[in-house]
């Protein structure tokens, strides 16, 4: 089975397309405080706006991963990008918070490109390279950094409407480039039914990785979309300065993801995840009790960015290992639950801020969840059980 012809273009264009898509997915966070002023929102309402795209972008990863397995990444990816143009244009014309929230929900489809990209790219590379390659593909998360760098500047220069319209133009160009520059790998096996695809839900390995990704990717998403709010509320930092700091967090967490995958290829993911979960547990507790200190807050955020970046790479190194023949389904499920991990925390953080006046409880919950993941990781993931099931159902 020769797949080398086109490997590089598939990897590069999938990664770049995901960067553009994640820029769209992160469109509200960098200017959330400005939108709050325009529509006179509470902190909870602002948090709901930030989190709304995350919801659809997470839940829909499951069907989009399955559709990519069935119909190929080229068609599914390009069509998804084209369909995203509609809510972006619509958001540019809206003048009420309710309608902005409506379009924000459908803008969330940009987050599904993660499941499409990982499923598509994984079919082009052998198992021994999956950790590094999927880590590179996962660098599409850089779109969150691009959003934090770019969107405040567009907003200050051209206004809110052109934030959405300019991104819709970029999305249209990227969809065309992706369609022209990629192709689908030949599918030699028969299509799986929906029941066969979702059979992976029966195995604890799927759920273990889902909980791990709920923590690692959920923490990445939460910080990438809510860190500007933290910095503004806690230290009165401007939107532009907060965007730059957040972009540094996102870039660091994203660039280290392939390293996490590579180290997992070399030394195994379990030991790396033990390090990740131990570190996040300690950092979450430290932030909770030293939150007013900018230096301590920044250092711990920096450490967390490194840890969750490594964790994201390690988790997705394990996905192809446990999902032989069902990569799209497992990718969709793990990615969906990981994305949901970025949906609830911003809302919880906003509510605890409104009710208690601080974010202490949110960071304590982060530590508790990380400790739970550490215990699950100690129990271990059986790499063979889903493979066995796939063979029996074939």
ZAFIFI-628486 format. One line per field, with one value per residue (C-alpha): y, x, z; residue in one letter; residue number from 1. Coordinates in steps of 0.001 Angstrom, whole numbers, plus 500000, padded with zeros to 6 digits. Last residue first. Layout:
<nodes>
north: [Y;...]
east: [X;...]
up: [Z;...]
residu: [A;...]
num: [NUM;...]
</nodes>
This chain:
<nodes>
north: [492301;492251;489853;491728;495068;493534;492235;495631;497194;494917;495101;498333;497723;501088;501287;501292;503972;506081;505943;507152;510025;510947;511278;513518;515694;516008;517062;519618;521191;521309;523295;525665;526364;526745;529550;531678;534665;536735;533841;534031;535982;534518;531035;531463;532686;529866;527296;528690;528711;525161;523639;523971;523149;519663;519324;519498;516598;514637;515301;514565;511209;510299;511587;510054;506749;506764;507928;505441;502437;500009;499514;501630;500926;501821;504499;506417;505965;508597;510805;510743;511410;514457;516041;515286;516971;520104;519760;519754;522624;524895;523943;525034;528407;528878;528129;530721;533352;532920;532990;536246;537859;537184;537442;533771;532368;529806;528546;528844;526440;523906;523877;523653;520595;518594;519722;518381;514984;514584;515431;513325;510282;511036;510845;507494;506059;507351;505074;505758;506422;506895;508626;510969;511791;512438;514719;516477;516885;518642;520981;523439;523567;524206;526845;528546;528567;530038;532652;533525;534053;536573;538395;538439;539756;542633;543456;543124;545354;543939;544767;542155;539742;540579;541368;538569;536001;537181;536918;533427;532278;531119;529612;528634;526704;525132;523865;522665;520777;519355;517883;517146;515929;514259;512021;511367;510389;508226;506279;506101;504561;502156;501100;499453;499377;502805;501240;499684;503146;502435;499012;500433;503256;500663;500192;500796;497953;497828;498981;502728;504582;507557;510793;513701;517075;520337;521437;520758;522324;525459;525905;525444;527805;530611;530291;530236;533384;535194;534053;535262;538750;538791;537775;540351;542743;542925;543737;546895;547790;548864;547914;544686;543655;544244;542341;539456;538911;537958;536153;534508;533371;531810;529892;528856;527304;524356;523218;521897;518694;517639;517847;515752;513348;512953;512541;509973;508164;507457;503819;503146;503899;507169;508199;506951;509045;512259;511862;510791;513554;516199;515283;514991;518402;519914;519505;522755;524806;523459;525847;528684;527110;527944;531380;532202;531782;533559;536544;536405;536593;539324;541602;543504;540699;541325;540026;536968;536012;536151;533854;531609;531118;530732;527665;525605;526003;524790;521737;520906;520994;518781;516193;515878;515616;513575;510526;509308;506570;507257;510984;510475;508600;511423;513978;511996;512016;515495;516942;517023;519088;521817;522046;522845;524825;527433;528212;528595;532209;533313;531445;533088;536542;535752;534611;537765;539858;541440;545104;544322;546504;546257;542452;542424;544348;541897;538956;540331;537619;534895;535379;534165;530990;528587;530874;530785;527050;526710;528673;526557;523406;524291;524830;521406;519621;521438;520387;516756;516117;517886;515791;512448;513069;510224;508283;506289;503066;500000]
east: [485367;483609;486077;489090;487802;487140;490680;492045;489819;491312;494961;496412;495222;495401;496874;495658;498265;496745;493381;494944;496752;493538;491793;494624;494156;490438;491130;493730;491373;488619;490980;491582;487877;487293;489861;488423;487224;484158;482183;478974;479986;483510;482156;479702;482360;484735;481971;481103;484768;485208;482190;483203;486935;486477;483672;486472;488261;485011;484624;488258;488137;484876;485875;489339;487844;485339;487817;490486;488209;490343;492866;491610;493881;497217;495706;494554;497718;499837;496795;497108;500854;500624;497864;499797;502963;500957;499132;502446;504088;501042;500729;504318;503684;500446;502393;505033;502424;500375;503517;504671;501217;500599;496884;496300;498675;496356;494451;497540;499492;496666;496378;500162;500394;497690;498967;502432;501275;498991;501738;504461;502178;501174;504800;505243;502165;502952;505840;509563;510345;506965;505715;508706;507750;504117;505030;507520;504753;502673;505478;504662;501006;501433;504092;502072;498915;500618;502432;499115;497595;500308;499778;496003;496300;498433;495888;492877;494479;495749;493679;495567;492901;489963;491909;494427;491768;489588;492491;493182;489654;489856;493362;493237;489989;491051;494373;492728;490122;492894;494755;491873;489157;491983;492761;489048;488640;491763;490314;486901;488209;490384;487355;485824;482155;482290;484451;481262;480376;481906;480289;476849;477280;478019;481562;482371;484169;487952;490343;489939;492356;493921;492114;493691;495148;496253;493194;490675;492902;493519;489783;488891;491697;490456;486904;488166;490244;487198;485098;487842;487681;483893;483900;486399;484957;481698;483394;485165;487810;491000;490362;488582;491187;493960;492118;491574;495151;497387;494786;493252;496654;497296;494014;494845;498000;495754;496495;499607;497609;498808;502389;501513;499682;502914;505149;502996;501893;505398;505712;502107;502682;501489;498772;495715;496651;496350;492630;491598;493655;492373;488694;488717;490411;488152;485279;486286;485202;481680;481549;480723;477265;476842;478395;475734;472970;474967;475397;471672;470862;473464;471821;473225;473984;475483;479009;477632;475768;478943;480693;477650;477606;481372;481511;479795;482836;485225;483083;482874;486676;487269;484608;485677;489417;489096;487523;483935;483684;486495;485892;482183;483067;485347;482659;480027;482129;483610;480092;479998;483174;482739;479094;480011;483219;481348;479237;482127;483098;479464;478619;481573;480374;476920;478445;480553;477426;476834;476372;476072;478967;480899;480754;481788;484927;485632;485115;487597;490276;487736;485197;487079;488527;486717;487564;491254;490798;489594;492538;495003;493102;493509;497248;497591;495557;497509;500869;499983;498137;500846;503535;501835;500945;502904;504101;500893;501888;500000]
up: [510670;514038;515605;514258;515530;518956;519171;518225;520890;523543;522558;523951;527511;529263;532782;536385;537142;534386;536133;539417;537693;535916;539304;540548;537463;538194;541793;540702;538147;540781;543039;540132;539713;543455;543707;540886;542973;543941;545320;543261;540124;540067;540741;537851;535419;536369;535993;532549;531498;532906;531083;527447;527393;528827;526295;523737;525371;525362;521663;520835;522624;520887;517449;517579;518730;515852;513222;514304;513995;511985;514814;517709;520689;519120;516866;519998;522093;520319;520729;524508;524486;522214;524301;527486;526241;525442;528772;530643;528762;529094;532778;533414;531757;533687;536867;536025;535110;538301;540444;538806;538839;542541;543275;542519;545116;546764;543734;541510;543739;543827;540034;539694;541961;540197;536778;537596;538805;535777;533296;534905;535062;531462;530374;532094;530387;526900;525977;525674;522022;520361;523522;523374;519774;520668;523557;521293;518721;521428;522479;519727;520753;524474;523767;521063;523196;526278;524163;522505;525933;526808;523494;523918;527471;526187;523467;525785;528427;531750;534845;536975;538194;535933;532754;533157;533979;531072;528625;530060;529231;525608;525483;529159;528803;525513;526891;530106;528093;525916;528881;531283;528937;527024;529998;530552;526901;526998;529921;528258;525047;527041;529121;526082;525152;523478;520752;519358;518032;514630;514393;515270;512750;510072;508854;505215;503489;503460;500722;501044;498785;500511;499747;497864;498728;497098;495124;497882;500555;498508;497868;501544;502599;500342;501703;505301;504792;503390;506362;508713;507216;507579;511235;512506;509953;511886;515199;514105;511510;513295;516951;516010;513438;515990;518741;516267;515112;518039;520136;517081;515804;519208;519059;515489;516888;517771;514208;515892;516266;512819;514110;517156;514887;512931;515988;517773;514604;513299;514447;513408;509690;508075;505597;507490;510538;508462;507761;511269;512905;510478;510672;514473;514777;512118;514573;516286;513283;513842;516812;514431;514566;518280;517861;515253;517833;520571;518250;517572;521283;521890;519334;516336;513892;510455;511123;512900;509736;507627;510103;510355;506568;505953;508182;505477;503211;505896;506605;502895;502517;505558;504663;501028;501662;504830;503255;502968;505607;508061;507671;508361;511580;512729;511845;513754;516955;516556;516603;520404;520695;518097;519091;522712;522130;520094;523206;525683;524979;524765;527988;529757;528674;529997;533321;533573;533029;529646;528662;524904;523720;526999;527044;523376;524374;527217;524874;522339;522535;523439;520644;517558;519038;516660;513735;514586;515120;511529;510118;512126;511129;507480;508058;509703;507033;504326;505764;506536;503265;501251;502928;502439;498771;497210;500263;500456;498772;500000]
residu: [X;X;X;X;X;X;X;X;X;X;X;X;X;X;X;X;X;X;X;X;X;X;X;X;X;X;X;X;X;X;X;X;X;X;X;X;X;X;X;X;X;X;X;X;X;X;X;X;X;X;X;X;X;X;X;X;X;X;X;X;X;X;X;X;X;X;X;X;X;X;X;X;X;X;X;X;X;X;X;X;X;X;X;X;X;X;X;X;X;X;X;X;X;X;X;X;X;X;X;X;X;X;X;X;X;X;X;X;X;X;X;X;X;X;X;X;X;X;X;X;X;X;X;X;X;X;X;X;X;X;X;X;X;X;X;X;X;X;X;X;X;X;X;X;X;X;X;X;X;X;X;X;X;X;X;X;X;X;X;X;X;X;X;X;X;X;X;X;X;X;X;X;X;X;X;X;X;X;X;X;X;X;X;X;X;X;X;X;X;X;X;X;X;X;X;X;X;X;X;X;X;X;X;X;X;X;X;X;X;X;X;X;X;X;X;X;X;X;X;X;X;X;X;X;X;X;X;X;X;X;X;X;X;X;X;X;X;X;X;X;X;X;X;X;X;X;X;X;X;X;X;X;X;X;X;X;X;X;X;X;X;X;X;X;X;X;X;X;X;X;X;X;X;X;X;X;X;X;X;X;X;X;X;X;X;X;X;X;X;X;X;X;X;X;X;X;X;X;X;X;X;X;X;X;X;X;X;X;X;X;X;X;X;X;X;X;X;X;X;X;X;X;X;X;X;X;X;X;X;X;X;X;X;X;X;X;X;X;X;X;X;X;X;X;X;X;X;X;X;X;X;X;X;X;X;X;X;X;X;X;X;X;X;X;X;X;X;X;X;X;X;X;X;X;X;X;X;X;X;X;X;X;X;X;X;X;X;X;X;X;X;X;X;X]
num: [394;393;392;391;390;389;388;387;386;385;384;383;382;381;380;379;378;377;376;375;374;373;372;371;370;369;368;367;366;365;364;363;362;361;360;359;358;357;356;355;354;353;352;351;350;349;348;347;346;345;344;343;342;341;340;339;338;337;336;335;334;333;332;331;330;329;328;327;326;325;324;323;322;321;320;319;318;317;316;315;314;313;312;311;310;309;308;307;306;305;304;303;302;301;300;299;298;297;296;295;294;293;292;291;290;289;288;287;286;285;284;283;282;281;280;279;278;277;276;275;274;273;272;271;270;269;268;267;266;265;264;263;262;261;260;259;258;257;256;255;254;253;252;251;250;249;248;247;246;245;244;243;242;241;240;239;238;237;236;235;234;233;232;231;230;229;228;227;226;225;224;223;222;221;220;219;218;217;216;215;214;213;212;211;210;209;208;207;206;205;204;203;202;201;200;199;198;197;196;195;194;193;192;191;190;189;188;187;186;185;184;183;182;181;180;179;178;177;176;175;174;173;172;171;170;169;168;167;166;165;164;163;162;161;160;159;158;157;156;155;154;153;152;151;150;149;148;147;146;145;144;143;142;141;140;139;138;137;136;135;134;133;132;131;130;129;128;127;126;125;124;123;122;121;120;119;118;117;116;115;114;113;112;111;110;109;108;107;106;105;104;103;102;101;100;99;98;97;96;95;94;93;92;91;90;89;88;87;86;85;84;83;82;81;80;79;78;77;76;75;74;73;72;71;70;69;68;67;66;65;64;63;62;61;60;59;58;57;56;55;54;53;52;51;50;49;48;47;46;45;44;43;42;41;40;39;38;37;36;35;34;33;32;31;30;29;28;27;26;25;24;23;22;21;20;19;18;17;16;15;14;13;12;11;10;9;8;7;6;5;4;3;2;1]
</nodes>
